[in-house]
Amino acid sequence: MQQPDFPTKDTAAPDWHLSSGESGPVLTLQGSWMARTGNIPSFPGNGLDAAPAGSTLAFDTRATTRWDTGLIAFLWDVKRVGHDRHITLDTQSLPAPMRQLLDLLPDVPADKPTSHKKRPTFLEVIGARTLNGLTEIGTVAELGAMTVKGGFLALTGRSRMRFVDLLTDTTNAGPYALLIVGIVNFLVGAILAFVGAVELQKFAAGIYVASLVGIAMVREMAAVMTAIIMAGRTGGSYAARISTMQGNEEIDALNVFGIPTSTYLILPAVLSLVITMPFLYLYGCLVGMLGGFVVAISMLDITAAGYFHQTVISFGIGQFIFAFVKSIVFGAFIGLTSCRIGLKAGRSAADVGIAATRAVVVGIVGVIAIDAIFAVIADVVGI
């Protein structure tokens, strides 16, 4: 017959009581104080009310069988209550292991640090953003200077740039972009011709639709629309590629081997856009004029020869050269800013998408801002 289980000395429930000794109050501990049992009592805040303030509390642990950190947590509660009632604990009456663990704990738990976040003023926000903007402008300018230096070294054959990378980037930025550049510029030219035809034919001046489309495409629309397309298509891909390399620690590997990223990665990307943007601009001009020609011939009573003649005499070579230079600046700006955003991106997969989106936004806004600067310069120069 199975005998019933009775609690033994080693498995007795933990218990405590406060008594008065010859030299002051004594806290007697008995039983098994094991945290895993889940029955360790908590020490109440009034547990030392019977002990006079300023006295010394001693411990009697002779009846304690087993113990672990559960007993230390109980003693810490005693220590904190004694601190509040100005009662000193005689830890020398505890076994050495208990005493050493208890001495590691403070008398009171540390207060949680209160964060007093000062809300920055409007001027502080403006100042911080201005400084950050100037820092980024300086970084991009330094990156551009290093790229120009790498370009001169490439001409002398002393650059770390691989021409196969330049050829690949040029192919991706040039021939592969002809379709979307052609479609967008064709539609822009057609829209300009349609809007101009609706208004100009009211005054019997439909022939000037050719001048409207020609001047708008050559001076502004072809260069700006092509740059916006390249900022969204190529600039975003550059930022995503470099940020992916950053996450895969490929940039760190290049730095370890002493290969400068400015000539190995950034130079081919920037040169590919600088080389292809002027040709894409010329292509956009021709396609945009073709779109205007198709709409004008179908809506207005003008001949193809008359449209062509009016287009040729509507603008001079100076406007071509001005927009040609502008397209080169657009290409360099898109390449440098996209690579810079990729280099400072984080190392997670989400940061790749953030870098690509930021490159597109910065590229488009920057292209429009630079175009406004060129418009002011053109007005000053008289182009």
C-alpha positions in Angstrom: 0.0 0.0 0.0 1.4 3.4 -1.1 2.2 5.6 1.9 0.8 9.2 1.8 3.2 12.0 1.1 3.9 14.1 4.2 5.9 17.3 4.0 9.5 16.8 5.1 11.9 19.2 6.6 13.5 19.9 3.2 10.1 20.6 1.6 8.5 22.7 4.4 6.8 25.9 3.2 8.8 29.0 3.7 7.8 31.1 6.7 9.1 34.0 8.8 8.3 35.7 12.0 9.7 38.7 13.9 10.7 38.3 17.5 12.6 40.3 20.1 16.1 39.2 21.1 18.6 40.3 23.7 20.2 42.9 21.4 17.2 43.9 19.3 14.6 42.5 16.9 15.3 39.1 15.2 13.8 38.0 11.9 13.6 34.2 11.9 13.5 32.4 8.6 12.5 28.7 8.2 11.5 26.3 5.5 12.5 25.9 1.9 12.8 29.2 0.0 12.9 28.0 -3.6 11.5 30.4 -6.2 10.3 27.6 -8.5 7.8 26.5 -6.0 5.9 29.8 -6.3 4.9 30.0 -2.6 7.5 32.4 -1.3 5.7 35.0 0.8 6.0 38.7 0.2 7.2 40.9 3.0 4.5 43.5 3.9 5.3 47.1 4.3 4.3 47.0 8.0 6.3 43.9 8.7 8.8 45.8 10.9 6.3 47.9 12.8 7.1 45.9 16.0 10.8 46.8 15.7 11.7 50.2 17.1 13.1 52.8 14.7 16.9 53.1 14.8 17.4 49.5 16.0 19.4 46.8 14.3 17.6 43.8 12.8 19.4 40.4 13.1 18.5 37.2 11.2 18.1 33.6 12.3 18.4 31.2 9.3 19.2 28.0 11.2 15.8 26.6 10.3 16.2 27.4 6.6 16.7 24.2 4.6 17.1 25.2 0.9 17.1 28.6 -0.7 17.8 30.4 -4.0 17.2 33.9 -5.4 13.6 33.7 -4.1 15.0 34.2 -0.5 17.2 37.1 -1.7 14.2 38.8 -3.2 12.4 38.4 0.1 15.4 39.8 2.0 15.6 42.8 -0.4 12.0 43.6 0.5 13.0 43.5 4.2 16.0 45.7 3.4 13.8 48.3 1.6 11.2 48.4 4.4 14.0 48.7 7.0 15.5 51.6 5.1 12.2 53.4 5.1 11.8 52.8 8.9 15.5 53.7 9.6 16.3 50.1 10.8 19.8 48.8 10.1 20.2 45.2 8.9 22.8 43.1 10.6 23.9 41.2 7.5 26.7 39.6 9.4 24.1 37.3 11.0 23.3 35.9 7.5 25.3 33.1 5.8 28.1 34.4 3.6 26.4 33.6 0.3 23.2 35.3 1.3 25.1 38.3 2.6 27.2 38.7 -0.6 24.1 38.5 -2.9 22.1 40.9 -0.7 24.9 43.5 -0.6 24.7 43.7 -4.3 21.2 45.1 -4.1 20.6 48.8 -3.3 18.5 49.9 -0.3 15.8 51.3 -2.6 15.1 50.5 -6.3 16.5 53.0 -8.7 14.0 55.6 -9.9 13.2 55.4 -13.6 14.9 58.3 -15.4 12.4 60.8 -16.4 12.9 62.1 -19.9 12.4 65.8 -20.2 12.4 66.2 -23.9 12.6 69.8 -24.7 10.6 70.7 -27.8 12.8 72.5 -30.2 11.8 76.0 -31.2 10.9 77.0 -34.7 14.3 78.7 -35.2 16.2 75.7 -33.9 14.3 73.4 -36.3 15.0 75.8 -39.2 18.7 76.1 -38.2 19.2 72.3 -37.8 17.6 71.6 -41.2 19.7 74.4 -42.8 22.9 73.0 -41.4 21.9 69.5 -42.5 21.2 70.7 -46.0 24.5 72.6 -46.2 26.3 69.5 -45.0 24.7 67.4 -47.7 25.4 70.0 -50.3 29.1 70.0 -49.2 29.2 66.2 -49.2 27.7 66.0 -52.7 30.1 68.7 -54.0 33.0 66.8 -52.5 31.7 63.6 -54.1 31.5 65.5 -57.4 35.0 66.7 -57.1 36.3 63.2 -56.5 34.3 62.0 -59.5 35.8 64.7 -61.7 39.2 63.8 -60.5 38.5 60.1 -61.2 37.3 61.1 -64.7 40.6 62.8 -65.5 42.5 59.8 -64.1 40.4 57.5 -66.4 41.5 59.5 -69.4 45.1 58.8 -68.5 44.4 55.1 -67.7 45.2 55.4 -64.0 41.6 55.1 -62.7 40.2 52.1 -60.8 37.0 52.4 -62.9 36.3 49.4 -65.1 35.2 50.3 -68.6 32.9 47.3 -68.7 30.9 49.0 -65.8 30.8 52.2 -67.7 29.5 50.4 -70.8 26.9 48.6 -68.8 25.6 51.7 -67.1 25.6 53.7 -70.3 23.6 51.0 -72.1 21.1 50.9 -69.3 20.8 54.7 -69.1 20.8 55.3 -72.8 19.4 52.8 -75.3 17.2 51.0 -72.8 15.5 54.4 -72.0 14.7 55.4 -75.5 11.2 53.9 -75.5 9.9 55.6 -72.4 11.7 58.9 -73.3 10.2 58.8 -76.7 6.6 58.0 -75.6 6.6 60.8 -72.9 8.1 63.5 -75.1 5.8 62.5 -78.1 2.8 62.9 -75.8 4.1 66.2 -74.4 4.6 67.6 -77.9 1.2 66.4 -78.9 -0.5 68.0 -75.9 1.3 71.3 -76.5 0.2 71.3 -80.1 -3.4 70.4 -79.2 -3.7 73.2 -76.6 -2.0 75.7 -78.9 -4.2 74.7 -81.9 -7.4 75.2 -79.9 -6.4 78.8 -78.9 -4.4 80.0 -81.9 -6.9 79.0 -84.6 -9.3 81.4 -83.0 -7.0 84.2 -84.2 -6.2 82.5 -87.6 -2.7 81.9 -86.3 -2.6 78.1 -86.4 0.8 78.1 -88.1 2.4 79.3 -84.9 1.7 76.0 -83.3 4.9 74.8 -84.8 6.8 77.7 -83.1 5.0 76.9 -79.8 6.0 73.3 -79.8 9.5 73.9 -81.1 10.4 76.5 -78.6 8.8 74.7 -75.7 10.5 71.4 -76.5 13.9 72.8 -77.3 14.1 75.3 -74.4 12.4 73.5 -71.6 10.2 70.5 -71.9 12.5 68.0 -73.6 15.3 68.5 -71.2 13.1 68.7 -68.1 10.9 65.7 -69.0 13.8 63.6 -69.9 15.6 64.4 -66.7 12.5 63.6 -64.6 12.2 60.3 -66.4 15.9 59.5 -65.8 15.5 60.5 -62.1 12.7 58.0 -61.7 14.1 55.3 -63.8 17.9 55.4 -63.5 18.4 57.5 -60.4 16.2 55.2 -58.3 18.0 52.1 -59.6 21.4 53.5 -58.8 20.3 54.3 -55.2 18.7 50.9 -54.8 21.8 49.1 -56.2 24.3 50.9 -53.9 22.1 50.6 -50.8 21.8 46.8 -51.5 25.6 46.7 -51.7 25.7 48.6 -48.4 23.4 46.0 -46.8 25.5 43.1 -48.2 28.6 44.7 -46.8 30.1 45.0 -50.3 30.9 48.7 -49.7 32.8 47.7 -46.6 34.7 45.1 -48.5 35.8 47.7 -51.1 37.0 50.0 -48.4 39.0 47.1 -46.7 40.7 46.4 -50.0 41.5 50.1 -50.5 39.2 50.5 -53.6 37.6 54.0 -53.6 33.9 53.9 -54.1 34.0 57.3 -55.8 35.8 55.9 -58.8 34.7 52.2 -58.7 31.0 52.7 -58.3 30.0 56.4 -58.6 32.2 57.4 -61.5 30.6 55.0 -64.0 27.1 55.8 -62.9 27.6 59.6 -63.2 29.5 59.4 -66.5 26.8 57.2 -68.0 24.2 59.9 -67.3 26.4 62.8 -68.3 27.1 61.0 -71.6 23.5 59.9 -72.4 21.5 62.8 -71.2 22.4 65.2 -74.0 21.6 62.6 -76.7 18.4 61.7 -75.0 17.6 65.4 -74.9 18.1 65.7 -78.7 16.0 62.6 -79.2 13.3 64.0 -77.0 13.2 67.2 -79.0 12.8 65.4 -82.3 10.1 63.1 -80.9 8.3 66.0 -79.2 8.2 68.0 -82.5 7.0 64.9 -84.2 4.1 64.6 -81.8 3.2 68.3 -82.4 3.5 67.8 -86.1 1.0 64.8 -86.0 -1.6 66.8 -84.0 -1.1 70.0 -86.1 -1.5 68.3 -89.4 -4.6 66.5 -88.3 -6.3 69.5 -86.7 -5.1 72.5 -88.7 -5.0 73.4 -92.4 -1.2 73.6 -92.7 1.2 71.6 -94.8 4.2 69.6 -93.7 6.6 71.9 -95.4 5.1 74.9 -93.8 5.2 73.3 -90.3 8.8 72.3 -90.8 9.8 75.8 -92.0 8.1 77.5 -89.1 9.7 75.1 -86.6 13.2 75.9 -88.0 12.9 79.7 -87.9 11.3 79.7 -84.4 14.5 79.2 -82.4 18.2 79.6 -82.8 21.2 77.5 -82.1 21.9 79.3 -78.8 18.8 77.8 -77.3 19.9 74.4 -78.4 23.3 74.9 -76.8 21.8 76.3 -73.6 19.5 73.3 -73.1 22.2 70.9 -74.1 24.4 72.2 -71.3 21.4 72.1 -69.0 20.8 68.4 -69.7 24.5 67.6 -68.8 24.0 69.4 -65.5 20.8 67.4 -64.9 22.6 64.1 -65.6 25.4 64.9 -63.2 23.0 66.0 -60.5 20.9 62.9 -60.8 23.9 60.6 -60.7 25.6 62.2 -57.7 22.5 62.6 -55.5 21.3 59.1 -56.3 24.7 57.6 -55.4 24.9 59.7 -52.3 21.5 58.6 -51.0 22.5 55.0 -51.7 25.7 55.3 -49.8 24.1 56.8 -46.7 21.2 54.3 -46.6 20.7 51.8 -43.9 21.5 48.1 -44.1 18.0 46.5 -44.0 15.8 45.5 -46.9 13.4 48.2 -46.1 16.1 50.8 -46.4 16.6 49.8 -50.0 13.1 50.9 -50.9 13.4 54.1 -48.8 16.7 55.0 -50.6 15.1 54.4 -54.0 12.1 56.5 -53.2 14.2 59.3 -51.7 16.4 59.3 -54.8 13.4 59.7 -57.1 11.9 62.5 -55.0 15.2 64.4 -54.6 16.0 63.9 -58.3 12.7 65.3 -59.5 12.6 68.2 -57.1 16.2 69.0 -57.8 15.7 69.0 -61.5 12.9 71.5 -61.3 14.9 73.7 -58.9 17.9 73.6 -61.2 15.7 74.4 -64.2 14.4 77.5 -62.4 18.0 78.6 -61.8 18.8 78.1 -65.5 15.6 80.1 -66.4 16.9 83.1 -64.4 20.4 82.7 -66.0 18.8 82.6 -69.4 16.9 85.8 -68.7 20.0 87.5 -67.5 22.1 86.4 -70.5 19.3 87.2 -72.9 18.9 83.7 -74.5 
